[in-house]
Amino acid sequence: MTDAEKMMQLMMAMGAEAKEQTQIQMDNASNMLKMAYDSYVRAGFSPKMAFELTKTMLSSAIQGAKK
């Protein structure tokens, strides 16, 4: 195997690892959003209100990250 082929294999492995880590982070974020939604419902909010609160929370976090 040439050095270029070895480098290509290494880069592909690093890309696969980065994709795996991104998927894990997205799964964790999704779980946290679902937990927030469930907490709002348990606190007495209607499912629709809990969904709106969760959307607002997510939107605010995204807007804050852009600044």
C-alpha positions as CSV (number, residue, x, y, z in Angstrom):
1,M,0.0,0.0,0.0
2,T,1.4,3.4,-1.0
3,D,1.7,6.3,1.4
4,A,-1.1,8.1,-0.5
5,E,-3.4,5.1,0.0
6,K,-2.5,5.0,3.7
7,M,-3.2,8.7,4.0
8,M,-6.6,8.2,2.2
9,Q,-7.5,5.4,4.5
10,L,-6.6,7.4,7.6
11,M,-8.7,10.4,6.4
12,M,-11.7,8.2,5.7
13,A,-11.4,6.7,9.2
14,M,-11.2,10.1,10.7
15,G,-14.3,11.2,8.7
16,A,-16.2,8.2,9.9
17,E,-15.2,8.9,13.5
18,A,-16.3,12.5,13.2
19,K,-19.7,11.4,11.7
20,E,-20.1,9.0,14.6
21,Q,-19.4,11.7,17.2
22,T,-21.8,14.1,15.5
23,Q,-24.5,11.5,15.6
24,I,-23.9,10.9,19.3
25,Q,-24.1,14.6,20.0
26,M,-27.4,15.0,18.0
27,D,-28.9,12.0,19.8
28,N,-28.0,13.5,23.2
29,A,-29.4,16.9,22.2
30,S,-32.6,15.3,21.0
31,N,-32.9,13.3,24.2
32,M,-32.5,16.5,26.2
33,L,-35.2,18.3,24.2
34,K,-37.6,15.4,24.7
35,M,-36.9,15.5,28.5
36,A,-37.6,19.3,28.5
37,Y,-40.9,18.7,26.7
38,D,-41.9,15.9,29.1
39,S,-41.0,18.0,32.1
40,Y,-43.3,20.8,30.8
41,V,-46.2,18.3,30.4
42,R,-45.6,16.9,33.9
43,A,-45.6,20.5,35.2
44,G,-49.1,20.9,33.9
45,F,-48.7,22.5,30.5
46,S,-50.8,21.0,27.7
47,P,-48.9,19.0,25.0
48,K,-49.3,21.9,22.6
49,M,-48.1,24.5,25.1
50,A,-45.1,22.2,26.0
51,F,-44.2,21.9,22.3
52,E,-44.4,25.7,21.8
53,L,-42.1,26.2,24.9
54,T,-39.7,23.6,23.6
55,K,-39.6,25.3,20.2
56,T,-39.0,28.7,21.8
57,M,-36.2,27.3,23.9
58,L,-34.5,25.7,20.9
59,S,-35.0,28.8,18.8
60,S,-33.5,31.0,21.5
61,A,-30.5,28.7,21.9
62,I,-29.9,28.8,18.1
63,Q,-30.2,32.6,18.0
64,G,-27.8,33.0,21.0
65,A,-25.3,30.7,19.3
66,K,-25.3,32.9,16.2
67,K,-24.3,36.0,18.1
